[in-house]
Amino acid sequence: MDKLKNYINGILTTPYSNNYINVHDPSTSEVFTMIPDSNAEDVQLAVESAEKVFPEWSELPVEIRSGYLMKIAELIKKNLDKFAHAECMDNGKPLWLAKSVDIPRAVKNFEFFASAVMQFSSESHMSDNVALNYTLRQPLGIIGAISPWNLPLYLFTWKIAPALAAGNCVIAKPSEITPLTAFLLSEICIEANLPGGVLNIIHGYGHTAGSAIVSHPKIKAITFTGGTKTGETIAKIAAPMFKKLSLELGGKNPNIIFADCNFTEMLETTVQSSFRNQGEICLCGSRIFVERKIYEKFKNDFVERVKKLKVGDPLKDDTDLGAIVSKQHFEKILYYIDLAEKEGGKILCGGKQVKPEGRCKDGWFIEPTVIEGLPFDCRTNQEEIFGPVVTITPFETEEEVLMMANSTEYGLASIIWTENLSRAHRLSSKIKTGIVWINCWMHRDLRTPFGGMKNSGVGREGGEEALRFFTEARNVCVKM
Ligand code: NDP
């Protein structure tokens, strides 16, 4: 079996420990490759190579850095099918989804920041004709980037591209559950002749390789996407070292449906926002609140529509939901479905493991599940499940639904369906989430600030926010 390698100092390397970790295809449960079980020694090598190349990389004319990013984007695009197959095998998501969303978005991340950095400017302030101040924005140095398994290349490149564009060197760790596209990215960087050490990709566990990145004193900033608990652990290590931190964490997003909405459009989008990528998108709306007047109609139409979704082989074009990413996550989701029943919830559809025939018979599949009858403050409605499970709850008034929507520790995203725009704006300003979608879901303009409130995160990514995060702002004051 082929073993994947780390990418350090521009070359593919074996891990210092010489130990490897099995990687499973969730649609069959079979082990299909192995990745380095890296540790602090591998991270140290990466830091040394990044340190060496940083002066040269950070001082390159911005057009040249931008050119490298464009070249990487072009090569990913050229290999789109290969990347999409890898993402599908690693994560269990439908191949069509990887082809149409994940990989094109990774390409866009490089293209977008290659272009954004060319427009990046900074402020100047004239102080009463006495002094001119200008803000010098310089790269931070070496950045640690750690990403999760749900949108592997999409989120990995969302961090790497702006950090490199701004002139930093990066040491990045993908989730050990979904490392394959990150490895393919190493091969692409070699083909693009990216100078050695500018980007280093280290594979391994979070508690070893990830932790070594977070605690290395020469790594100046950490950009992390993952669970809230892990974010807390990272903050505890990084904060006393005064590292810059960007934490994109968990969510429990409300989807609020008023009776005056465009029902057809809402229904179609709500099926997507509930179950796209097996519900394993941090932006999925897992708590659906429906105005009492249309509750029964919504319930019947929604359940009828959800029952038609096909769960099974991610390679098939007509598959709506593929496999759950790992056995551990599969068991966690089933645990929560069981908990929902114990808490008094009624399962309207789904709730069980799916055992497809043929090649996927041993894979980890779960039916899309809709549950009603739960109080808004029970564990099922407060804790992140991150799978194909939604609850539906009726509401009477705007005040009531706002209270329920804001009742969790999370504040990542929300969705509001209404044709009453005054109400939509009023609610948007009161709902405690970093992103509010009105009459839509997952429209992403890469220039906008992205991130969560409360325990869903600290800091913002996207557009100028990202370029600002990855640079140090300094004030230069010149007396006139
Ligand atoms: P985890 O927090 O378990 O892991 C995320 C990454 O952190 C992985 O690479 C992991 O490695 C690594 N890691 C784990 N422990 C440490 C540590 N002590 N030090 C450094 N790195 C560590 O999240 P999941 O991968 O399970 O992803 C799912 C979570 O991500 C959900 O909560 C979801 O909401 C959130 N998410 C948030 C998004 C947002 O934009 N706000 C977007 C997408 C997902 P390893 O795999 O080895 O554990």
Boltz pocket constraint, residues with backbone or C-beta under 6 A from the ligand:
constraints:
  - pocket:
      binder: B
      contacts: [[A, 146], [A, 147], [A, 148], [A, 149], [A, 150], [A, 151], [A, 173], [A, 174], [A, 175], [A, 176], [A, 177], [A, 204], [A, 205], [A, 206], [A, 207], [A, 209], [A, 210], [A, 211], [A, 214], [A, 225], [A, 226], [A, 227], [A, 228], [A, 230], [A, 231], [A, 233], [A, 234], [A, 248], [A, 249], [A, 250], [A, 251], [A, 281], [A, 282], [A, 384], [A, 386], [A, 412], [A, 452], [A, 456], [A, 457]]
      max_distance: 6.0
